[in-house]
Structures are given as structure tokens and as C-alpha cells.
Amino acid sequence: MSERARSFESVAAEYERHRPEYPEEALRWAAERLGLEPGARVLDVGAGTGKLARGLVALGFEVVAVEPGAPMLDQLKTAVPEAEAIQAPAESIPLSGESVDAAYAGQAFHWFDRERALPELHRVIRPAGGLVLLWNWWDERDPLQRELGSVVGYVSNRPYVEENLPGAPWFSELGRRVVDSAEDSGPEAVVSHLATTSMFLTMEAGERERRLAEVRAVASRYGDRFVVPRQTFVFAFERLS
């Protein structure tokens, strides 16, 4: 796994504190597409600090959380004690074959080695099961986030690359949806959130401080408190036999 992919481990506590969770509407939509009922055993792969796992637990699922980084997994164990926590990468999942009803990956699939991870996910998911991918992303319809785009370098409101989504012979897409949500925020919250992104974590220290100061200055023009809208991209895939 690349240095950028593992960079979050250095700020695990801050990641847990400042990163958003996933809208219940998005999780329920995906569960309905896959026909999952409370009590289903689901895998959260690349689970991080448990942002997705806690939402899955709240839906009544039995959750197995797999995460390669020990600092992130420590945060998850505290935040979501109901989940079974296992330290492992998506490319080598220590579960028996066909042992989960579905697998979920939140803010993680783009870090996986697809050539190794997709057959591994297919292996652990039961026949008639499925895979769900989610990304929380910013909303460029919001003036603040549109302005910040030129500062932090994000130029697209799509967090995935179409041709890199799962496909045959492992999975087939069942549907996709974008769920809108919003949260109360402020300049320091925006700075703290961006400071936990891989782009800033792997930046040279001086450049990071300069760019975050610019983020703070831009966000401060919108007041001490403001609402930040967000878009969550969610995809459901069925397991191919």
C-alpha cells in the first residue's frame, strides 16, 4: 500500500474527530438494493476509525471491520465496540470463503489494489451477496467549497474514476445514487477536516501550513459558523457467480 494510502495512520485520532460519518439514507438504500435484513453479517473493508461501521451497526448488522492500520483500528475498537475488528488489508482478508452477506467500503476502494482486492472480496461474499462502495465528497454547488477547490486543487465533484469501478468477472452494478446532506461547521472545522486528507498529510510541512492558512482565510470570509453541504456517492454491486 502506498505512503499516501497509509498517511492517515499518523492522525488517527484527528481523523476520527473531524471526518464525517455516512448518511443513514445512503446505507439504507444500499441495503435495500442487496436485500439485506437486520442480522446480516457484513464486512467493512478499509474500515478506518469506524465511520462506516457505526452506521452499519445502527442498521442492525453484524459487522466485521477489516483495517490495515493499527492506529486507525485502535480508534475503531473504542468508537464501535460492537464490531469485530481485524487488522488486515483488503487484498488479504482473513475470513473464510462465502462468510459474509455483503462487503462495504467507505472512502477506501480507490486505495485498494483492484487486481488483488476484487477476487478477495468475491471470495468472502456469499452467493447472491453484494458489494457497496461509498464516498463522502464535497458539493461544488456550495460557494465556499467551490472557492476552496482552487486552493486545495480539487477540480471534480466526482470522487471515483468510472473505469476503475468493479466489474466482470467479479461484480455487476445494481445501481448508484447521490445522497445530499449537510453539517454545521466553521473555519477551524474546515481546516481540521482538510488537514486529515492524504494530500495535506503528504505535503512538505511548510507548504501544508501555508495552504491551510489560505483555507482558513477563505473560510473565515463566510463567518464564524456556517452550514457545509455534502454529497455521498453510493454504489451497489451484485456478486457474480
Secondary structure by P-SEA (a helix, b strand, c coil): cccccccccccaaaaaacbbbbbaaaaaaaaaaacccccbbbbbccccccaaaaaaaaaccbbbbbbccaaaaaaaaaaccccccccccccccccccccccbbbbcccccccccccaaaaaaaacccccbbbbbbbccccccaaaaaaccccccccccccccccccccccccccbbbbbbbcccccaaaaaaaaaaccccccccaaaaaaaaaaaaaaaaaaccbbbbbbbbbbbbbbbcc
